[in-house]
Each structure stands twice: as C-alpha cells, then as structure tokens.
C-alpha cells in the first residue's frame, strides 16, 4: 500500500464518493437546522446574530439612506450596535465604494427579511454559475448533492457573506469568455466589489488576448466606481482609502484572528512569525503563482483550464481570505473531476480534490484549537495538480 494509498487513491471510487457526499450533506443540513432551531430572537446559542457578518452590510444600507459616512468607524459601530450589540462584537466594513450600490437596497428592509433576500439572491447567482460548469463537464453527481455537501456553502450562509456573489460573478464571467466576451467582462467588472480575488485575471486575459472582455471589465468597473461616487458623494473614495489603511493595520495586528484566515500570511503569523517575514513569504507565494499562471498561458489560446487555474490561485495570492471564500473552489474542482473522469486521474489529484472539498469544514477549527494552519497547504496542492494538468493538456495521463 504505502504512499500509493494517498497518491493514487484507487479506493476512492464513485460509490464511496456518493456515500461521503450524502453524509456531508446530511451533516450540513442538520447543522443549519439546529442553528436556527436553537436560536432565540435570531441570536444563536453562542450569542451571535444569525448571518453574523451580514449586519455590517445591512447597517451600511441604513447609513447610506440616512446620508451618513459609512467609512467613519465610530459611526458604523454606533449604527450597528443600535440594532444589535454583543459583548465586544463588531463587524467592520472595509469594502470599496463599488459595493455600496449593492448595500443600499438592504437598508429598506428589516434585518432578517434583508438577510433572507440577500442569501436567496446571491445564492441564486452562485448556483446558476456552478450549474453551468457542472453541466459543461458532465460531473455524474446531482448538483443539489454537491452544493449541500460542500462545507463552504453553509459557512457562507451562517455568515451572510458576499462569497456567493463574488464567486458566482467570477465563475460565470470566466465561463462566458469564449462565447460571450462582453458579458463576461461585465460580470468580471462587477466582481471588483471584492478586488483581491481578481488579481490574477489580468495575466490570463492579457496573455490570451481577450481584449473585448478586458475592455468590458474595465468599463464596467469604472462605471460602477463612478456610480458610487455620483450616488453617495465623491468623498466615499477618500473615506475608503483611509479605512483601507486601518484595515491593513487591523489585519496585521490580528484583529480578525489569524486562525480565521486561510492565507500564507495568516498561517505564518499564527505560527509566530514576524509581520515582515509573513508579508515577504506572502509576496513570494503570490509572485510564484502569478509566474506559473503566466507560463501556463504563454502563447496559448483561452481554455477552461487557464480559467480554473486563475481561480484556484486567487486565494493564495491575497493575504486576506477566509473559509467562506472557499466556495470559489467549486469551479476548479468541477473541472478537475471532469478531466479525471474522461482522461483518468493523475497522481495526487484525488487527494487534492478530497482535501479542497472537505477542508473548509476543519481548517478553521484546526487553526483555532491546535494552531495548525492547513488551508494554504491544501490550496497549494490543488494549484499544483491543476497546473500540471493545464500545462500539459495533450500529454497522456497516468491512472
């Protein structure tokens, strides 16, 4: 048996995968049901408001309607705690002004109706995007089962986060590049509401000559930025720049919690490294990922493989990434599974798929309780096996 037990993983067949997926789906649904059933007045047993992070976006919506400065930290804290205050709890707002038009409608609803509308709307964007990839690569597992079993999905739901929206826009945008390049660019431009996950996209778009998509993305991002200034005042951009400086200081100081973040930077800080060392390693990782992506894209046309390679590398190149952002991995995983089923799985690919799919369930608990930051290693393995397959698309693949 030896190392081949993990390298080939011949024991992980279709029947066993199906059983594991059903177990995970049952656990995820049961966890969500218990969270809601055991809550009182919308507050869970740990004292957190349901959809804990969503209160930041909802508060911003109310502040925008009142004409308040959403990037005034003290004002945001006061407005948030006027609705709900936990002991020492506060969810900050550091999103760029491009996100403000998405927040404004939330201010017209009560908290829980707004949370429900947010999850249904952004979840629909994500499901539609994942469905397109699932259908293209003919993965022989029901879509509903994959979504219910993927541990990153309930994490987004319980936090009320933006990850469904951002991942859905990026996934759909890259899926449409070869067939509807202008619409693809519009979707990618909208995804600039969380710009750190699009850092690698210019590399692959430029090197494959996707000029219509690039132009549409740039125009959309520019129009969204201009609309935010027109609607809410040009000063929101200077306010965001000041808030961004505070955000960087808070991240480096561990205000978010290094155990909650999934980046190489956070992993090294959790292990006791100096901030300068952690940033240096993060920069090296980002440059290596960018270089490998550029090498894979050099003198090649657009392909789904290059798209998923950019998406898989996205969580590795930014220092600020959390477990709920791992819903982005659905697209690389679907592509890799589809390739493996058609051409055979190469060594370590099944392990990479298994770990990347399941890791959101245990990455944060391991980091918080045992100081073991495993997610960067999982992401690195996934990127490595994807890069190997994308870089040699015509070569035979060993089973």
Residue, then its C-alpha position, 0 to 999 in steps of 0.5 A: x500500500x504505502x504512499x500509493x494509498x494517498x497518491x493514487x487513491x484507487x479506493x476512492x471510487x464513485x460509490x464511496x464518493x456518493x456515500x461521503x457526499x450524502x453524509x456531508x450533506x446530511x451533516x450540513x443540513x442538520x447543522x443549519x437546522x439546529x442553528x436556527x432551531x436553537x436560536x432565540x430572537x435570531x441570536x444563536x446559542x453562542x450569542x451571535x446574530x444569525x448571518x453574523x457578518x451580514x449586519x455590517x452590510x445591512x447597517x451600511x444600507x441604513x447609513x447610506x439612506x440616512x446620508x451618513x459616512x459609512x467609512x467613519x468607524x465610530x459611526x458604523x459601530x454606533x449604527x450597528x450596535x443600535x440594532x444589535x450589540x454583543x459583548x465586544x462584537x463588531x463587524x467592520x466594513x472595509x469594502x470599496x465604494x463599488x459595493x455600496x450600490x449593492x448595500x443600499x437596497x438592504x437598508x429598506x428592509x428589516x434585518x432578517x427579511x434583508x438577510x433572507x433576500x440577500x442569501x436567496x439572491x446571491x445564492x441564486x447567482x452562485x448556483x446558476x454559475x456552478x450549474x453551468x460548469x457542472x453541466x459543461x463537464x458532465x460531473x455524474x453527481x446531482x448538483x443539489x448533492x454537491x452544493x449541500x455537501x460542500x462545507x463552504x456553502x453553509x459557512x457562507x450562509x451562517x455568515x451572510x457573506x458576499x462569497x456567493x456573489x463574488x464567486x458566482x460573478x467570477x465563475x460565470x464571467x470566466x465561463x462566458x469568455x469564449x462565447x460571450x466576451x462582453x458579458x463576461x467582462x461585465x460580470x468580471x467588472x462587477x466582481x471588483x466589489x471584492x478586488x483581491x480575488x481578481x488579481x490574477x485575471x489580468x495575466x490570463x486575459x492579457x496573455x490570451x488576448x481577450x481584449x473585448x472582455x478586458x475592455x468590458x471589465x474595465x468599463x464596467x468597473x469604472x462605471x460602477x466606481x463612478x456610480x458610487x461616487x455620483x450616488x453617495x458623494x465623491x468623498x466615499x473614495x477618500x473615506x475608503x482609502x483611509x479605512x483601507x489603511x486601518x484595515x491593513x493595520x487591523x489585519x496585521x495586528x490580528x484583529x480578525x484572528x489569524x486562525x480565521x484566515x486561510x492565507x500564507x500570511x495568516x498561517x505564518x503569523x499564527x505560527x509566530x512569525x514576524x509581520x515582515x517575514x509573513x508579508x515577504x513569504x506572502x509576496x513570494x507565494x503570490x509572485x510564484x503563482x502569478x509566474x506559473x499562471x503566466x507560463x501556463x498561458x504563454x502563447x496559448x489560446x483561452x481554455x477552461x483550464x487557464x480559467x480554473x487555474x486563475x481561480x484556484x490561485x486567487x486565494x493564495x495570492x491575497x493575504x486576506x481570505x477566509x473559509x467562506x471564500x472557499x466556495x470559489x473552489x467549486x469551479x476548479x474542482x468541477x473541472x478537475x473531476x471532469x478531466x479525471x473522469x474522461x482522461x483518468x486521474x493523475x497522481x495526487x489529484x484525488x487527494x487534492x480534490x478530497x482535501x479542497x472539498x472537505x477542508x473548509x469544514x476543519x481548517x478553521x477549527x484546526x487553526x483555532x484549537x491546535x494552531x495548525x494552519x492547513x488551508x494554504x497547504x491544501x490550496x497549494x496542492x490543488x494549484x499544483x495538480x491543476x497546473x500540471x494538468x493545464x500545462x500539459x493538456x495533450x500529454x497522456x495521463x497516468x491512472 
